[in-house]
Amino acid sequence: MKNILLALAVVTSIGVGSLSSSSADASSWHKGVPKEIRGNFGTKEYGASLTMGCTFRAKALVFGASGMPTQVGYNVHYKRLHRHSYLLRYDAYANGLFKGGRKLKMPVKRVGKNLRVFGYKIIFYRESVHAHK
């Protein structure tokens, strides 16, 4: 009888202990834009001479495509998904056809010095700031 009570006490303490222990969430949201993806990026021409571009600053982002309204994001947060892969969450004001919104999401993956944005197969190449001296 003592063995059964002892076993029951051990099982109960393990169960209560596992419920009360809290672990830190390694993939929590951080403010701003990760340093490794900051900068100016653009695509080469594709299709009917179309291009896309994006700029990532410390606390803001700008995304635009040919013939489409520009998205200016503020209140940016990020979550690291994998190595060199992030999910950005931002707020944006309405602009033309773009309705804007809160907590919009943009997946970004670094590929070498370049980026993949929104899961497009097109590579966004880093643009040099001092290209025309």
N, C-alpha and C positions, 0 to 999 in steps of 0.2 A: 504494500500500500504506500509506503514511504517513497519507493522508486517511482510509482505512478505520479504522485504529487510533485516530486522533484522534477520529473520530465515535463509535467504540465506547466510548472513554474518557469522552466527554461524556455519552453516553446512560447509561452505568453510574453516573457521579457524580450525574446528575439523579435517577435511580431510587433510589439509596441515600440521597440528600439528602431526597427526599420521604418515605421511610420513617422516617427518624430525626427529622424535624421533628414536634413535638407542638403542637397548638393548644389553647387554653383552651376549655372547654365553657361557653358563655354561659348555658346553661340548667341549671346545676347546682343542687343542693339547698341551701337556706339554712335556718338555724335560726329557729324562731318563726313568727309570723303577720305578713304584710305590713301596714304601718301603714294603708294605704288601705282595708283591709277590717275593721279592728278596730271593735268596738262591739256593740250589741244590735240584733237584727233580728227581725222577725216578719211573718207573713202576715196578710192580712185573712181573714175567715171564708170558707170555700169548702165546697161540698158540703153535708153535714149538720152545719153549724156546726163544722167542723174547722179547726184552725189549726196552724201550725208556727212554731218559733222557733229562733234560733241566737244564740250569743254567742261572739265572737272576742276573746280576750285576747292579750297579748303572747306567751305560751308555752302556751296551752291553748285548747280550744274546747268548746262544749256545743251539742248539736243535739237537739231534741225535737219530736215530733209528737203530736197528740191521740190518746190511747189507746195510745201506743207507749212503750217504755222510752227513757229519755234516754241519749244517747251522750256520755260525758265523755272528751274526747281530751286526751292529754298527749304529751310528746316530739314536738311538732309541727315539721314541716319544710315548706317550700314551694318550688315551682318555677314560675317565670313562663313561661306558655305563649305568650301574646299580650299586647297592650296591655290592661290592666285584667282579665286572665284568668290565674288561678293554679290549680295543682294542689296541694292540701294533702295531706300524708302524716302520719299520726298513729297512735298506739297507744291502745287503749281497753280498759277492764276490762269483763267480762261484767255485764249488768244485765237481769234478767228474761229476756225472749225474745231480747234482743240478745246474741249470743255473744261479742262483743268481738273482739280480735285485735291483731296487730302489722302495721304498715305498711299500714293502711287508707287508701284514697284518697278525696278529696272535691274535685271540681272546683268552683271558685267564680269567678263573673264579676261584676264591678262594672258596674252599669247606672245611670249618674248617681250619686245618693247611695245607691242601693239595690243589692241583690244578687240574683243567681240562683245557687242552690245545687243540687248534684247533677244539673244539667240539667233541673230542674223548670221548667215554663212559668210557674209562680207566682212573683211577685216578692216578695222579702223586703224590707219597708220598714224604714228606720232608725227605731228607737224612741228618743225623747228620754229622757235620764236624769232630767231635771228637769221631767217632764210634770205632776206633781201637787205644786205648792208651796202 
